[in-house]
């Protein structure tokens, strides 16, 4: 299977109404070129699962400002006032989830778990309309797994099979989201041949990766560049 494809071919796999997971933490480690192309295509009615909604003019925030999202599941929106405006106006449904809980819900979705038990949110609005369990005298929320149709991720380096390396804090949600989508697409700064990444350096194994696109290029280069196997 040829995993390295053009960015336009990758985005063509996303359709109106899909649920997306997008990696990154306040745009650090976000697949910027994939997001830009998704905005250009103006695909609509998307559900987005992400750590945060970036900034108005950067990262996931561009999808928000272009009003391509009907629902957002995220841990905070404080860096993008447009997300808050749309939420208060009833234009976009926003579900706020404690960050650790969100990460565990995604992990549960990727690894086939039935849910996550957590005390975080007990006695607050987070508990509203959710199942609870009491174990050993302590009350827990039952948080359901999260999965997506498409995961859009970022890697600092990737080989042609999809084995991934992240530099510094770009790892964030990219690793945990890799297994939790039907199709995983990775934008990488550097693409190398299989064998050029030592096994002990691999942070996310390529078994989770379906497609790879080259990052860091300009718009024209993104449109025209393709790779063969």
C-alpha positions in Angstrom: 0.0 0.0 0.0 1.3 3.5 -0.9 0.9 5.5 2.3 2.6 8.8 1.1 0.0 10.8 -1.0 -0.6 14.4 -1.9 -2.3 16.7 0.6 -5.3 17.2 -1.7 -5.8 13.5 -2.0 -5.6 13.2 1.7 -8.2 15.9 2.4 -10.5 14.3 -0.3 -11.0 11.4 2.2 -12.8 13.8 4.5 -16.6 14.3 3.9 -19.4 16.5 5.1 -20.6 15.3 8.5 -17.4 13.4 9.5 -16.0 13.3 13.0 -12.4 14.5 13.1 -9.7 14.2 15.7 -6.9 16.8 15.3 -3.7 16.7 17.2 -1.9 19.6 18.8 -1.8 21.8 21.9 -2.6 25.4 21.2 -1.3 24.7 17.6 2.0 23.2 18.8 2.1 19.9 17.0 -1.0 20.6 14.8 -1.0 19.6 11.1 -1.2 23.2 9.8 -1.2 22.3 6.0 -3.9 19.7 6.4 -6.0 22.2 8.3 -5.4 25.0 5.7 -6.4 22.6 2.9 -9.5 21.5 4.8 -10.5 25.2 5.1 -9.9 25.7 1.4 -12.2 22.8 0.6 -14.8 24.2 3.0 -16.1 20.8 4.1 -19.0 21.3 6.4 -20.9 19.9 9.4 -17.9 18.4 11.0 -17.6 17.2 14.6 -14.2 18.0 16.0 -12.4 16.3 18.9 -9.3 18.2 20.0 -7.4 19.5 23.0 -8.3 23.1 22.3 -9.5 25.3 19.4 -6.2 27.1 18.7 -6.3 30.8 17.8 -8.5 32.8 15.5 -5.9 32.9 12.7 -4.0 29.7 13.4 -4.5 26.0 13.6 -8.0 24.6 14.4 -9.2 28.1 15.0 -9.4 28.6 11.2 -12.0 25.8 11.0 -13.9 27.5 13.8 -13.8 30.9 12.1 -14.9 29.4 8.7 -17.9 27.9 10.5 -17.2 24.3 9.3 -18.0 22.7 12.7 -21.3 21.8 14.2 -19.9 20.3 17.3 -16.6 20.6 19.2 -15.4 18.3 22.0 -12.5 19.9 23.7 -10.8 20.8 27.0 -10.6 24.5 26.6 -11.5 27.4 24.3 -9.9 30.3 26.0 -7.4 31.1 23.3 -10.1 31.5 20.6 -12.8 34.0 21.4 -14.7 33.1 18.3 -15.3 29.6 19.7 -16.9 31.2 22.8 -19.0 33.5 20.7 -20.4 30.7 18.6 -21.1 28.6 21.7 -23.0 31.4 23.4 -24.9 32.2 20.2 -25.9 28.6 19.8 -24.2 28.4 16.4 -21.8 25.6 17.4 -22.3 22.9 20.1 -19.3 22.9 22.4 -18.7 20.2 25.0 -16.0 21.0 27.5 -14.2 18.0 29.0 -11.4 18.0 31.6 -8.1 17.5 29.7 -7.0 14.3 31.4 -10.5 12.8 30.9 -10.4 13.8 27.2 -7.1 12.1 26.7 -8.3 8.9 28.4 -11.6 8.8 26.4 -9.5 9.0 23.2 -7.2 6.3 24.5 -10.2 4.1 25.4 -11.6 4.5 21.9 -8.3 3.5 20.3 -7.7 0.4 22.5 -11.2 -1.0 22.6 -12.1 -0.2 26.2 -15.7 0.2 27.3 -15.1 3.5 29.1 -13.1 5.3 31.7 -13.9 5.7 35.4 -12.8 9.0 36.9 -13.6 11.1 39.9 -12.9 14.3 38.0 -16.1 16.3 37.7 -18.1 14.7 40.5 -20.3 17.3 42.1 -20.0 19.7 39.2 -21.9 20.3 35.9 -19.6 17.7 34.3 -21.6 15.1 36.2 -25.0 16.1 34.6 -26.7 13.3 32.7 -23.8 10.9 33.1 -23.7 7.4 34.6 -21.9 7.0 37.9 -20.5 4.0 39.8 -19.4 3.7 43.4 -16.4 1.4 43.9 -14.8 0.8 47.4 -16.9 3.7 48.7 -15.7 6.2 46.1 -18.0 7.7 43.4 -16.8 7.8 39.8 -18.1 9.2 36.5 -18.3 6.7 33.6 -16.8 8.5 30.6 -17.5 6.9 27.2 -14.8 6.2 24.6 -14.2 8.7 21.8 -13.5 7.7 18.2 -13.4 9.5 14.9 -13.8 8.9 11.2 -10.5 10.7 10.5 -7.5 11.7 12.6 -5.3 14.5 11.3 -2.0 14.3 13.1 1.5 15.8 13.0 5.0 14.2 13.2 8.4 15.7 13.1 9.8 12.7 11.3 8.1 9.6 9.8 9.2 6.7 7.6 7.2 5.4 4.7 5.5 2.8 6.8 4.3 5.4 9.2 6.6 5.0 12.2 6.6 8.4 13.9 9.0 10.6 15.9 7.9 13.8 17.7 10.3 16.5 18.8 9.7 18.1 22.2 6.2 18.8 23.1 4.7 18.3 19.6 3.8 14.8 20.8 0.8 16.0 23.0 -2.4 14.5 21.7 -0.9 13.1 18.4 0.2 9.8 19.8 -3.0 9.0 21.7 -5.2 9.9 18.7 -3.3 7.7 16.2 -5.2 4.6 17.1 -8.7 6.1 17.7 -9.8 6.8 14.1 -11.0 4.8 11.1 -8.4 6.6 8.9 -5.3 8.2 10.3 -3.5 10.9 8.2 -0.2 12.3 9.3 1.5 15.5 8.1 5.2 15.2 8.6 8.1 17.7 8.4 10.4 14.9 7.2 9.7 11.7 5.4 12.4 9.0 5.4 12.8 5.5 4.1 11.9 2.5 6.2 14.9 1.5 8.3 16.1 5.1 8.8 14.3 5.3 12.1 15.7 3.0 14.7 13.1 0.8 16.4 13.9 2.2 19.8 13.3 5.8 18.5 9.7 5.0 17.3 7.2 6.9 19.4 4.0 5.9 17.5 4.2 2.7 15.4 3.2 2.8 11.7 0.5 0.2 12.1 -1.8 3.0 13.1 -1.1 5.2 10.1 -3.0 5.0 6.9 -1.7 8.0 4.9 1.2 10.4 5.1 1.6 13.9 3.6 4.6 16.1 3.4 4.4 19.2 5.6 6.2 22.5 5.5 5.5 23.3 1.9 3.8 26.3 0.3 0.3 26.1 -1.2 1.4 25.4 -4.8 3.8 22.7 -3.7 1.2 21.1 -1.5 -1.1 20.9 -4.4 1.3 19.3 -6.9 3.7 17.2 -4.9 3.1 13.4 -4.8 5.3 10.5 -3.7 5.4 7.0 -5.0 6.1 3.9 -2.9 
